[in-house]
Amino acid sequence: MHAKDSLKTDKSQEADNVSAALALAAQGIAVFPVGPDKRPLVKGWQDKATTDPDQIKAWWRDRPDAMPAIPTGKRNGFAVLDVDRKNGKDGLAELAALGLDVETLSDTQVATAGDGRHIYLEWPEGMGNSAAGLPPGLDVRGEGGYVVAPGAVNGKGVYRLLKGSLTAKLPQWPEALRTKPKVVDAGEARPTGLPWPVFVEAVRAVPNDIKDRETWVARLASIHAESGGNLEGNDPAHEWSAKHDSYDPTETDHVYYSFTADRDGGATGWRFISEAERRGWSHPAVTELRKAEAVACLNNGLEEDKQNWVVHLPAEESAEIMRRSVDKQRATVMEKQRTNPNIDPEMFDLIWGEPQAPNFGLILLNPDQCADSTPVPYVVKGLIAEGNLVTIVGQPGAGKSVLTPYLGYMVALGEPAFGMRTRQGGVLYLATENEKDMRKRVRVLRDRFGSTDNFHVVSDSGGRFRDIAFLERLKRLIAARRPSLIVVDTLSMAMPGFEENSSEGMGEVIAICHHLRQWGAAVLLVHHDTKAGDELPRGHSSLYGAVDMNLWLKKKDGVVRGTPTKNRNGFSGETVLAFRNTLVELGLDEDLEREKTVICEEESVAGLSSGEATGKKLTPSEKAVLENLEALTRHGKKSTTKEEWRETCIADDRVSAAEKRDDRGKAFRRALETLAGNGVYTIHGEDLEEVRLMVAPDMLDAEGDDEEALI
C-alpha cells in the first residue's frame, strides 16, 4: 500500500465529493472515482467514466471516501496543463520564464489541494500525457489521462475552481508548451515470452537509481509492453517507481496508462531483464528462452548457407565453412542485440560447439546439463502442467462440462481439487457449446467458494476457432492476462464442420492450441471419446499423440470416474478422481419457473480404480498390510514409499507376532505377493518405489486365522 493510501476524509468531505461528482455529471462531464491517493478505483475507467447519476451514487456507496476525477483528451474535449509547486519545482516560475502569463493562459483554472494549478485548454488531436521537452513543474494531461475534479476534497484540502467553467469554450494549447515525442528505443513492442512472475522478479531486482524522466518513462513503457498494458502491469510499475524519492502515484498512473499497443515506442520487457542481469540477477527461464531464440536465428541462417553444406567435403573444408557461417551469424545477432537483447551470442557456443566437432544446429545436453534442468511448474499437480495440451473425454452425459469448470475454478482459487494441489492462476473458459448453462454453473461455484478475478468465461466464443480476427484478439488477451489454464468446452463446437477424422483437420486444432500455449498456459480441450468407448479422444489419432494428458470419464452407478489413459505428469491407468453430477436449484426465472443446473460434487476414489475390486478374500495379515498402506496415504497424501510401508508393517503385530525382525519381514513379503496379484496397489519409480493404494481395505473381506503370521 502506498503512503498516500492512508489519507482519510470525514463525513462532510465525503458528501462534498459525491455532490461534486453529480454536479459535473449534470453538466455532461463524465467522471469516475479515485481514492484519496488519486489512484483509480474503477478498472477500465477510460471507458467506464459516466454522467449516469445512478452509477455515480452506486460507486460512492461502495467508496464514500472517493474523489471525483475527469478523463482528459477526446472524451471530455479538453487537456490540462498541470502546474506543480513542490519537491523543488516551481511550475509558475517556469511559465513566467517562458514569457507566459499564467492568468491569461485560460479562463478556466483550478487550484489543487497541493498548492498547484490545473489550467484547462482545448485538447489538440493526438496529445497524450508526455511532458517531454517541458520545464520541470509542468506536465500534460491529454488522451489516456485524467485529473482530480474541481470540488473534490481529501485530507490535504480542496480542489477549488478559481475561475471559469469546464463547459466553456477553451483556448487552444500554446505553441510554447508543445511537447516532444518520448525518447524510446526503436524496436518491436512485444512480450518477451517469459512467465509473468519471472519478469516481475527481474523488475524487483533493478534498483530505481535513474536520474532523468525519459529513462523512467522508457522503463514504464517496458512494463506496459510486457503486460500488454493490463492492470497486472500497473502494480510492478508502482512498486518499482516507489523506490525513487520523487515517486508520485498519480503521475505513475498517468504515464503507465498513456501507452497503447501502437504508442509505446517499441518498448520491450528485455530492458528490465538485461538491466537485472547486469546487477547480478539470473533465472533459468531466461536462459531457456535465449536458447530458443538462438536456435531460431541459426535456422534462418542455415537457409542462406544451405548451398555450402556439402557433407562429402573433406572435414577441414567442412569445418571452415561452418566456422565462417557461425561467425557471420554471430555478427548478425550482435547487431540485433542493440535493440533486442533477448538473443545471447554465447548461446552459439552451447548450440554449435567447436567447429571441429559441430552439432549441426542441434542443442546437445550433457548429463550435468540434464540434471540442472528445472521441473515444469504444475497447474494441477500430477495431472496438468504449465504449457500442456490436455483432453477430457467421455460419452455424452458423463459430466465433462461439469467437472471442467470445477477444476478451473479450483485453479483460479489455488485450492486443492480431489486431493491434488493446484497452483493459483488465471483461467479463461471458452464455453463454446452452452454458455448460458455454464454461467449458471459458475454462479453456483461463486456462491459456494467465493468470487475471484482469476476466472473468466470468454463470451460468444462458440464456432470462432476458424475466425482469424477472433483468434488474434484471443491471442492478445492471453498475452495480456497470462492465464495458467485455457479451457475449450467443447472442441467440436469451437470448430464446427472441421474434419476431425483427417490428419489435416486435427492438425489445424493442434496448431491453434500451439499458438494459444506460447505464453505458458495449459490448454484443456473437452471432447467426446470414440463411439466404441475405448477411452481415446474421438477423431484422428494425431490429437492423442499430441496431448500430454488424456482424462477419460466413465459413469457407473451414479459416480463418474476419471482415469488418465496417458499422463506425462503422473500416474496413468488408474482412477485419480471421482464425482457425482448433482442437480441444484437456482431460484425462479422470469417465467416464475425454477432454474436448475448440474454441478460437480467430489467423491472418494477409494475402491474406484480403472478396474473394479476383485472381491478376493484376504487373510487378517494381508488386510492389516493393506490397512497400513491406506493409513499412510490419507489426508491428501496420494502415495508413500515401499520402505515406509515395510517398516510400518514390521512394527505391526497384526501382520506378524513373530519375535525376529526377519520373520516379520517375510510375513510382509508374503502378503505383498497376494496383494500384488489382486491389483490393489501400484508401485512406480526407481529410487523411492512410490506406492499408491487402488482398492480400499473394506472392499475386500478377511477370512480365517493367518497361521503363517504366527511364525
C-alpha positions in Angstrom: 0.0 0.0 0.0 1.3 3.5 -0.9 1.8 6.0 1.8 -0.9 8.3 0.5 -3.5 5.4 0.8 -3.6 6.4 4.5 -5.3 9.7 3.7 -8.9 9.8 5.1 -11.9 12.1 4.7 -14.6 12.9 7.2 -18.3 12.6 6.6 -18.7 16.2 5.4 -15.9 15.8 2.9 -17.5 12.6 1.6 -20.7 14.4 1.0 -18.8 17.2 -0.8 -17.1 14.6 -3.1 -20.3 12.9 -4.3 -22.0 16.2 -4.7 -19.2 17.5 -6.9 -19.4 14.3 -9.0 -23.1 14.6 -9.5 -22.9 18.3 -10.3 -20.2 17.7 -13.0 -22.3 14.8 -14.5 -25.3 17.2 -14.7 -23.2 19.4 -16.9 -22.4 16.5 -19.2 -18.9 15.9 -17.9 -18.0 12.2 -17.5 -16.5 11.3 -14.1 -15.2 8.3 -12.2 -13.9 7.7 -8.6 -10.3 7.8 -7.4 -9.0 7.2 -3.9 -7.6 9.7 -1.5 -4.2 8.9 -3.1 -5.7 9.8 -6.5 -5.4 6.3 -7.9 -8.4 5.0 -10.0 -10.9 2.8 -8.1 -12.6 1.5 -11.3 -10.9 -0.9 -13.7 -11.2 0.3 -17.2 -12.0 3.9 -16.0 -11.2 5.2 -19.5 -14.4 3.6 -20.8 -16.5 3.5 -17.7 -16.4 7.2 -16.8 -20.0 8.3 -16.9 -22.6 11.0 -16.4 -25.2 8.5 -15.1 -26.2 9.7 -11.6 -27.3 6.2 -10.5 -23.9 4.7 -11.4 -22.2 7.6 -9.6 -24.2 7.1 -6.5 -23.5 3.3 -6.6 -19.8 4.0 -6.8 -19.8 6.3 -3.9 -21.9 4.0 -1.7 -19.1 1.5 -2.1 -16.3 4.0 -1.6 -17.6 7.1 0.2 -14.1 8.4 0.7 -13.5 8.6 -3.1 -12.9 11.8 -5.0 -14.3 12.5 -8.5 -11.9 12.5 -11.4 -12.3 13.6 -15.0 -10.8 11.8 -18.1 -8.9 14.3 -20.3 -8.4 14.1 -24.0 -11.1 13.2 -26.6 -13.7 12.0 -24.0 -14.4 15.4 -22.5 -12.7 17.5 -25.1 -10.0 19.3 -23.0 -6.4 18.9 -22.0 -5.0 20.1 -18.7 -1.7 21.8 -18.0 -0.7 20.5 -14.5 1.4 23.2 -12.8 3.3 21.8 -9.7 5.0 23.7 -6.9 6.7 21.0 -4.8 9.9 19.0 -4.5 12.0 21.9 -5.5 9.9 22.6 -8.7 8.0 25.8 -9.4 5.9 25.5 -12.5 4.5 29.0 -12.2 8.1 30.4 -12.3 8.9 28.3 -15.3 5.8 29.6 -17.2 7.0 33.2 -16.4 10.5 32.3 -17.7 8.9 31.2 -21.0 7.2 34.6 -21.2 3.7 33.2 -20.4 1.2 34.9 -18.1 -0.5 32.1 -16.1 -3.6 34.2 -15.5 -4.2 34.8 -19.2 -3.5 31.2 -20.4 -7.1 30.2 -19.8 -10.3 31.5 -18.2 -10.8 28.1 -16.6 -8.4 27.2 -13.8 -8.5 25.0 -10.7 -6.3 25.3 -7.6 -5.2 21.9 -6.4 -5.1 20.6 -2.9 -1.3 20.7 -3.0 -0.7 24.4 -3.9 -0.6 23.6 -7.7 -2.9 24.6 -10.5 -4.8 22.9 -13.3 -5.2 25.0 -16.4 -7.9 23.8 -18.8 -7.3 24.1 -22.5 -8.8 22.8 -25.7 -7.4 19.3 -26.4 -5.2 19.1 -29.5 -5.8 16.0 -31.6 -3.2 13.3 -30.7 -1.9 14.9 -27.5 -1.2 12.3 -24.8 0.4 12.7 -21.3 4.1 13.1 -22.1 5.7 16.2 -20.7 8.9 15.6 -22.7 10.6 18.9 -23.5 8.8 21.0 -20.9 10.5 22.6 -17.9 10.2 20.9 -14.5 7.0 21.5 -12.7 4.9 21.4 -15.9 3.0 18.3 -17.0 0.4 17.4 -19.5 -2.9 15.6 -19.1 -4.2 14.5 -22.5 -5.6 11.4 -24.1 -5.4 8.5 -21.7 -5.0 10.8 -18.7 -7.2 12.3 -16.0 -7.3 15.0 -13.3 -9.0 15.2 -10.0 -12.1 17.3 -10.5 -12.9 20.7 -9.0 -14.9 20.4 -5.8 -13.0 17.3 -4.8 -11.8 17.1 -1.2 -9.1 15.0 0.5 -7.1 15.2 3.7 -4.8 17.9 2.2 -7.5 20.3 1.1 -10.0 21.2 -1.7 -9.6 21.3 -5.5 -11.2 24.7 -5.9 -12.4 26.3 -9.2 -10.6 29.6 -9.3 -12.5 30.9 -12.4 -14.4 29.9 -15.5 -16.3 26.8 -16.3 -15.3 23.4 -17.6 -18.1 23.6 -20.2 -17.0 27.0 -21.6 -15.1 27.4 -24.9 -11.5 26.9 -24.1 -8.4 28.5 -25.7 -6.0 26.4 -27.8 -2.9 24.8 -26.5 0.0 27.3 -26.6 2.7 26.6 -29.1 5.4 27.4 -26.5 4.1 24.4 -24.5 4.1 21.8 -27.3 5.8 18.6 -26.1 8.3 16.5 -27.9 7.9 12.8 -28.6 9.2 10.4 -25.9 12.7 9.2 -26.4 12.3 5.4 -26.5 14.5 3.0 -28.4 13.1 1.6 -31.7 12.1 -2.0 -32.0 9.1 -4.2 -32.0 6.9 -3.9 -28.9 6.1 -7.4 -27.8 6.2 -9.5 -24.7 9.4 -11.4 -24.1 7.6 -14.7 -23.8 8.8 -15.2 -20.2 6.3 -16.2 -17.5 5.0 -13.1 -15.8 6.3 -13.9 -12.3 9.8 -14.2 -13.8 9.6 -10.7 -15.3 8.3 -9.3 -12.0 11.2 -10.9 -10.2 13.6 -9.1 -12.7 11.8 -5.8 -12.1 12.3 -6.1 -8.4 16.0 -6.9 -8.9 16.6 -3.5 -10.5 17.1 -0.5 -8.2 15.5 2.8 -9.2 18.5 4.9 -9.3 17.6 6.8 -12.6 18.4 10.4 -12.9 16.1 11.6 -15.7 12.4 11.4 -16.5 12.9 9.9 -20.0 14.6 6.8 -18.6 11.8 6.4 -16.1 9.2 6.7 -18.9 11.1 4.1 -21.0 11.1 1.7 -18.1 7.4 2.1 -17.6 6.9 1.5 -21.3 8.9 -1.7 -20.9 6.5 -2.9 -18.1 3.5 -1.9 -20.2 4.7 -3.8 -23.3 5.4 -7.0 -21.2 2.0 -7.0 -19.5 0.1 -6.0 -22.7 -1.0 -2.8 -20.9 -3.3 -4.5 -18.4 -3.8 -3.8 -14.7 -1.4 -6.6 -13.8 1.4 -4.5 -15.0 0.3 -1.4 -13.0 1.4 -3.0 -9.7 5.1 -3.5 -10.6 5.1 -0.1 -12.3 4.2 1.5 -9.0 6.4 -0.8 -6.9 9.5 0.0 -8.9 8.7 3.7 -9.2 8.1 4.0 -5.5 11.8 3.1 -4.9 12.7 6.7 -6.1 12.4 9.8 -3.9 10.3 11.6 -6.5 7.7 8.9 -6.6 4.2 10.3 -7.4 1.4 7.6 -7.6 -0.8 9.9 -9.8 2.0 10.6 -12.2 2.9 7.0 -12.4 -0.7 6.1 -13.3 -0.9 8.8 -15.9 2.3 7.7 -17.6 1.6 4.0 -17.5 -1.9 4.4 -18.9 -0.7 6.8 -21.6 0.9 4.0 -23.6 -1.1 1.9 -26.1 -0.3 -1.1 -28.2 0.8 1.2 -31.0 2.1 4.0 -28.9 4.8 2.6 -26.7 7.8 3.4 -28.9 8.8 -0.2 -29.5 9.3 -0.9 -25.8 10.2 -4.4 -24.7 10.5 -6.2 -21.4 14.1 -7.2 -22.3 15.2 -3.8 -21.0 14.4 -4.8 -17.4 15.8 -8.4 -18.0 19.1 -7.1 -19.3 19.4 -4.5 -16.5 18.6 -7.1 -13.8 21.2 -9.4 -15.2 23.8 -6.6 -15.2 23.0 -6.3 -11.5 23.7 -10.0 -10.9 20.2 -11.4 -11.3 19.6 -14.6 -13.3 16.8 -17.1 -14.0 16.7 -20.5 -15.8 13.7 -19.4 -17.8 15.6 -16.6 -19.4 18.4 -19.0 -20.4 16.0 -21.4 -22.0 14.3 -18.7 -23.9 17.5 -17.3 -25.3 18.5 -20.8 -26.4 15.2 -21.0 -28.4 15.8 -17.5 -29.9 19.4 -18.5 -30.8 18.2 -21.7 -32.5 15.6 -19.8 -34.5 18.3 -17.4 -35.6 20.6 -20.2 -36.6 17.8 -21.9 -38.5 17.2 -18.7 -40.5 20.9 -18.5 -41.2 21.0 -22.1 -42.5 18.6 -21.2 -45.2 21.1 -18.7 -46.6 24.1 -21.1 -46.2 22.5 -24.4 -47.2 24.2 -24.4 -50.6 27.6 -24.6 -48.7 26.7 -27.6 -46.6 28.2 -30.4 -48.7 28.6 -33.4 -46.5 31.1 -35.1 -48.7 33.6 -32.3 -48.4 36.8 -33.1 -46.5 36.5 -32.5 -42.8 38.8 -29.5 -42.8 36.9 -27.7 -45.5 33.5 -28.5 -43.9 34.7 -27.2 -40.6 36.0 -24.0 -42.2 32.6 -23.4 -43.9 30.8 -23.9 -40.6 33.2 -21.6 -38.9 32.6 -18.8 -41.4 28.8 -19.3 -41.1 28.8 -19.2 -37.4 30.9 -16.1 -37.3 28.6 -14.4 -39.8 25.5 -15.3 -37.8 27.1 -14.2 -34.5 27.8 -10.8 -36.0 24.2 -10.6 -37.2 23.0 -11.4 -33.7 25.3 -8.9 -32.1 23.9 -6.3 -34.4 20.3 -7.2 -33.4 21.3 -7.0 -29.7 21.4 -3.3 -29.9 17.6 -3.1 -29.7 16.7 -6.7 -28.8 19.0 -8.3 -26.2 17.0 -11.5 -25.9 19.4 -13.3 -28.2 22.7 -14.1 -26.5 25.8 -14.7 -28.7 27.2 -17.0 -26.0 24.4 -19.4 -26.7 26.0 -20.2 -30.1 28.8 -22.0 -28.2 26.3 -24.2 -26.5 24.4 -24.9 -29.7 27.2 -25.3 -32.2 30.1 -26.3 -30.1 33.6 -26.1 -31.5 33.9 -26.1 -35.3 36.0 -29.3 -35.2 33.0 -31.1 -33.5 29.9 -29.4 -34.9 26.4 -30.0 -33.5 24.7 -29.1 -36.8 22.3 -26.6 -35.2 21.1 -29.0 -32.5 21.3 -28.5 -28.8 23.3 -31.2 -27.1 22.9 -31.6 -23.3 25.5 -33.5 -21.3 24.4 -35.3 -18.1 25.2 -32.3 -15.9 23.1 -30.0 -18.0 20.2 -32.6 -17.9 20.5 -32.7 -14.1 20.3 -28.9 -14.0 17.0 -28.7 -15.9 14.2 -27.2 -13.8 10.8 -29.1 -13.5 7.8 -27.7 -15.3 5.5 -25.9 -12.8 2.2 -27.7 -12.3 -1.3 -26.3 -12.8 -3.0 -29.3 -11.2 -0.3 -31.4 -9.5 0.2 -34.8 -11.1 -2.4 -34.1 -13.8 -1.8 -30.8 -15.7 1.5 -28.8 -16.1 2.3 -25.4 -17.5 2.2 -25.3 -21.3 0.4 -28.7 -21.6 -2.2 -29.7 -24.1 -4.7 -32.0 -22.3 -8.0 -33.5 -23.1 -11.0 -34.6 -21.1 -13.1 -37.1 -22.9 -16.2 -39.2 -22.3 -19.6 -40.1 -23.6 -22.5 -37.5 -23.6 -23.8 -37.1 -20.1 -20.7 -38.3 -18.4 -20.1 -34.9 -16.8 -17.2 -33.5 -18.9 -18.7 -29.9 -18.8 -19.5 -30.4 -15.1 -16.0 -31.5 -14.0 -14.1 -29.0 -16.1 -15.4 -25.7 -14.7 -14.9 -27.0 -11.2 -11.3 -27.9 -11.9 -10.8 -24.5 -13.5 -12.4 -22.7 -10.5 -10.1 -24.5 -8.1 -7.1 -23.4 -10.1 -8.4 -19.8 -10.0 -8.7 -20.0 -6.2 -5.5 -22.1 -5.7 -7.5 -24.7 -3.8 -7.0 -28.4 -3.9 -9.2 -30.5 -6.2 -9.8 -34.2 -5.5 -6.8 -34.1 -3.1 -4.5 -32.7 -5.8 -2.8 -29.4 -5.3 -3.3 -26.6 -7.7 -1.1 -23.6 -8.4 -3.2 -20.5 -8.4 -3.5 -18.7 -11.7 -5.8 -17.1 -14.2 -8.4 -19.2 -16.1 -10.0 -18.3 -19.4 -13.1 -20.6 -20.1 -14.4 -20.7 -23.6 -17.9 -22.1 -23.2 -18.4 -22.8 -26.9 -21.3 -25.2 -26.6 -23.7 -23.9 -23.9 -22.6 -20.6 -22.5 -25.9 -19.9 -20.8 -25.8 -23.1 -18.6 -22.0 -22.5 -18.0 -22.8 -19.2 -16.5 -25.2 -20.9 -14.1 -22.6 -23.4 -13.0 -20.1 -20.6 -12.4 -22.7 -18.8 -10.4 -23.0 -21.8 -8.1 -19.2 -22.1 -7.8 -19.1 -18.4 -6.8 -21.8 -18.8 -4.2 -20.0 -21.9 -2.7 -16.4 -20.8 -2.9 -16.5 -17.0 -3.2 -15.8 -14.8 -6.1 -12.4 -14.4 -7.9 -10.9 -12.2 -10.5 -8.8 -15.2 -11.8 -11.8 -16.9 -13.5 -13.4 -15.5 -16.7 -15.8 -17.0 -19.2 -15.0 -15.8 -22.7 -18.4 -14.9 -24.0 -19.6 -15.5 -27.6 -16.7 -17.9 -28.4 -18.7 -20.7 -30.0 -17.7 -21.6 -33.5 -15.0 -19.0 -33.6 -11.7 -21.0 -33.9 -11.7 -20.6 -37.6 -12.3 -16.9 -37.3 -8.8 -15.3 -37.8 -9.8 -12.0 -36.3 -11.3 -13.7 -33.2 -8.1 -15.8 -32.7 -5.9 -12.7 -33.0 -8.0 -11.0 -30.3 -7.8 -14.1 -28.2 -4.1 -14.3 -28.5 -3.7 -10.7 -27.5 -6.0 -11.3 -24.5 -3.8 -14.3 -23.5 -0.6 -12.3 -23.9 -2.0 -9.5 -21.7 -3.5 -11.7 -18.9 -1.1 -14.6 -19.0 -3.6 -17.2 -17.7 -2.5 -20.6 -16.3 -5.3 -22.5 -17.9 -7.4 -22.1 -21.1 -10.4 -24.3 -21.4 -12.2 -25.0 -24.7 -15.5 -26.6 -24.0 -16.2 -28.3 -26.4 -13.7 -28.8 -29.2 -16.4 -29.8 -31.7 -18.4 -26.6 -31.1 -15.3 -24.4 -31.2 -14.6 -25.6 -34.7 -17.9 -26.8 -36.2 -17.5 -28.6 -39.5 -13.8 -29.4 -39.2 -12.7 -32.8 -40.4 -11.8 -34.4 -37.1 -11.0 -37.8 -38.7 -8.4 -36.4 -41.0 -4.8 -35.6 -40.1 -5.2 -32.1 -41.7 -8.3 -31.2 -39.7 -6.8 -32.4 -36.4 -3.5 -30.8 -37.3 -5.4 -27.5 -37.6 -6.6 -28.0 -34.0 -3.1 -28.8 -32.7 -1.6 -25.8 -34.5 -4.2 -23.4 -32.9 -3.6 -24.8 -29.5 0.2 -24.4 -30.0 -0.4 -20.7 -30.6 -2.6 -20.3 -27.5 0.1 -22.0 -25.4 3.0 -19.8 -26.4 2.7 -17.7 -23.2 2.9 -20.7 -20.9 -0.8 -21.5 -20.4 -2.1 -25.1 -20.4 -4.9 -25.7 -22.9 -7.6 -28.1 -21.9 -9.9 -29.5 -24.7 -13.3 -31.0 -23.7 -14.1 -33.6 -26.3 -16.1 -36.8 -26.9 -14.5 -40.2 -26.8 -14.9 -42.7 -29.6 -18.1 -44.5 -30.3 -16.5 -47.7 -29.2 -15.9 -46.1 -25.8 -12.2 -47.1 -25.9 -11.0 -44.2 -23.6 -9.5 -42.2 -26.5 -10.4 -38.8 -28.0 -12.7 -39.0 -31.0 -11.1 -38.3 -34.4 -7.7 -38.6 -35.9 -5.1 -40.3 -33.6 -2.7 -37.3 -34.0 -4.6 -35.5 -31.2 -4.0 -38.3 -28.8 -0.4 -38.3 -29.9 0.0 -34.6 -29.2 -1.6 -34.4 -25.8 0.3 -34.5 -22.5 -2.6 -35.9 -20.6 -6.0 -37.5 -21.5 -8.6 -38.0 -18.8 -11.3 -40.5 -19.6 -14.6 -40.1 -17.8 -16.9 -43.1 -17.2 -20.2 -43.0 -15.3 -21.3 -46.1 -13.3 -23.9 -46.3 -10.5 -24.2 -42.6 -10.4 -20.5 -42.0 -9.9 -18.2 -40.6 -12.6 -14.7 -41.9 -12.5 -11.8 -40.0 -14.0 -8.9 -42.2 -15.3 -5.8 -40.8 -17.2 -5.1 -43.1 -20.1 -2.0 -41.0 -20.9 -0.2 -38.8 -18.4 3.2 -37.3 -18.7 2.8 -35.6 -15.3 1.9 -38.6 -13.1 0.1 -41.8 -12.9 -2.0 -43.3 -15.7 -4.3 -46.3 -16.0 -5.9 -45.8 -12.6 -8.7 -43.7 -11.2 -7.5 -40.4 -9.9 -10.8 -38.6 -9.2 -14.5 -39.4 -8.8 -17.6 -37.2 -8.6 -21.3 -37.0 -8.9 -23.3 -34.8 -11.2 -25.6 -33.1 -8.7 -28.7 -31.1 -9.6 -29.1 -27.8 -7.8 -31.9 -25.2 -8.0 -31.0 -21.6 -8.6 -34.4 -19.9 -7.9 -37.1 -18.6 -10.2 -36.6 -17.3 -13.8 -38.6 -14.5 -15.5 -41.5 -17.0 -16.1 -41.5 -18.0 -12.4 -40.2 -21.4 -13.3 -37.4 -23.0 -11.3 -33.9 -22.6 -12.8 -31.6 -25.6 -12.4 -28.1 -26.6 -13.2 -25.7 -29.5 -12.6 -22.5 -29.2 -10.6 -19.6 -31.4 -9.6 -19.6 -33.0 -6.1 -16.3 -34.7 -5.2 -16.4 -38.4 -4.2 -13.8 -40.6 -2.6 -11.7 -42.6 -5.0 -11.2 -45.4 -2.5 -12.2 -48.6 -4.3 -12.7 -46.9 -7.6 -9.9 -47.9 -9.9 -9.9 -48.2 -13.6 -10.8 -51.8 -12.9 -13.0 -52.9 -10.0 -12.3 -54.7 -6.7 -11.8 -58.4 -7.3 -13.7 -59.5 -4.2 -10.7 -61.7 -3.2 -10.8 -62.8 0.4 -7.7 -61.7 2.4 -6.2 -63.2 5.5 -6.1 -60.9 8.6 -2.3 -60.4 8.0 -2.8 -59.3 4.4 -5.7 -57.0 5.3 -3.5 -55.4 8.0 -0.8 -54.7 5.4 -3.4 -53.1 3.2 -4.8 -51.0 6.0 -1.4 -49.7 6.9 -1.0 -48.5 3.3 -4.4 -46.8 3.5 -3.3 -45.1 6.7 0.0 -43.9 5.1 -1.9 -42.3 2.1 -4.7 -40.5 3.9 -5.4 -36.7 4.1 -4.5 -35.9 0.5 -1.2 -37.8 0.6 -1.5 -39.8 -2.5 1.5 -42.1 -2.0 4.2 -43.4 0.3 7.5 -45.3 -0.2 7.7 -49.0 -0.1 10.3 -48.7 2.7 8.0 -46.7 4.9 5.2 -49.2 4.2 7.5 -52.1 5.1 8.7 -50.6 8.4 5.2 -49.8 9.5 4.1 -53.4 8.8 7.1 -54.9 10.5 6.2 -53.0 13.7 2.5 -54.1 13.5 1.7 -57.2 15.5 -1.4 -57.7 13.3 0.9 -58.5 10.4 3.1 -60.9 12.4 3.5 -61.7 16.1 7.0 -63.2 15.5 9.9 -62.1 17.7 12.5 -61.9 15.0 12.5 -58.9 12.6 13.4 -61.2 9.6 10.4 -63.3 10.2 8.1 -60.3 10.4 9.7 -59.1 7.1 8.9 -62.5 5.5 5.2 -62.2 6.5 5.1 -58.7 4.9 6.6 -60.1 1.7 4.2 -63.0 1.5 1.2 -60.5 2.0 2.7 -58.3 -0.7 2.7 -61.2 -3.2 -1.0 -61.8 -2.6 -2.0 -58.1 -2.8 0.1 -57.5 -5.9 -1.8 -60.4 -7.6 -5.1 -58.8 -6.7 -4.1 -55.4 -8.2 -4.9 -53.5 -5.0 -1.8 -51.3 -5.1 0.7 -50.0 -7.6 4.4 -49.2 -7.4 6.1 -46.5 -9.5 9.5 -45.0 -9.6 13.0 -46.5 -9.5 14.6 -45.0 -6.4 11.7 -44.3 -3.9 9.4 -47.1 -5.2 6.4 -44.8 -4.9 3.3 -46.8 -3.7 -0.3 -45.9 -4.3 -3.5 -47.5 -3.0 -6.0 -48.6 -5.6 -8.6 -50.6 -3.6 -9.8 -49.7 -0.1 -9.4 -52.5 2.6 -13.2 -52.5 3.2 -13.7 -53.6 -0.4 -12.0 -56.9 0.4 -13.0 -59.3 3.2 -10.7 -61.0 5.6 -11.2 -64.7 6.4 -9.9 -67.3 8.8 -6.8 -67.1 11.0 -3.4 -66.4 9.5 -1.3 -69.2 10.9 1.7 -68.1 8.9 1.6 -64.7 10.8 2.5 -66.6 14.0 5.9 -67.8 12.8 
